[in-house]
Amino acid sequence: MTGNPLIDDTTGSQTVISHAHAEIHAGKSFMAD
């Protein structure tokens, strides 16, 4: 913890969104095959 929850929360949210997007993309590719 850096003591700045705003920045930490933003970074964490972006990471979660990126991970979710990758999961969805992988799922669509798998379904397409």
C-alpha positions as CSV (number, residue, x, y, z in Angstrom):
1,M,0.0,0.0,0.0
2,T,1.4,3.4,-1.0
3,G,-1.0,5.4,1.0
4,N,-2.8,6.7,-2.0
5,P,-6.0,4.5,-2.4
6,L,-7.2,6.5,-5.3
7,I,-4.3,5.7,-7.6
8,D,-4.1,2.1,-6.2
9,D,-7.8,1.6,-6.9
10,T,-7.6,3.0,-10.4
11,T,-4.6,0.7,-11.3
12,G,-6.4,-2.3,-9.8
13,S,-9.6,-1.6,-11.7
14,Q,-7.7,-1.2,-15.0
15,T,-5.9,-4.5,-14.3
16,V,-9.1,-6.3,-13.6
17,I,-10.7,-4.9,-16.7
18,S,-7.8,-5.9,-18.9
19,H,-7.8,-9.4,-17.4
20,A,-11.6,-9.7,-18.0
21,H,-11.2,-8.5,-21.6
22,A,-8.5,-11.1,-22.2
23,E,-10.6,-13.8,-20.7
24,I,-13.6,-12.8,-22.9
25,H,-11.4,-12.6,-26.0
26,A,-9.9,-16.1,-25.3
27,G,-13.4,-17.4,-24.7
28,K,-14.7,-16.0,-28.0
29,S,-11.7,-17.4,-29.9
30,F,-12.3,-20.8,-28.3
31,M,-16.0,-20.7,-29.2
32,A,-15.3,-19.6,-32.7
33,D,-13.0,-22.6,-33.2
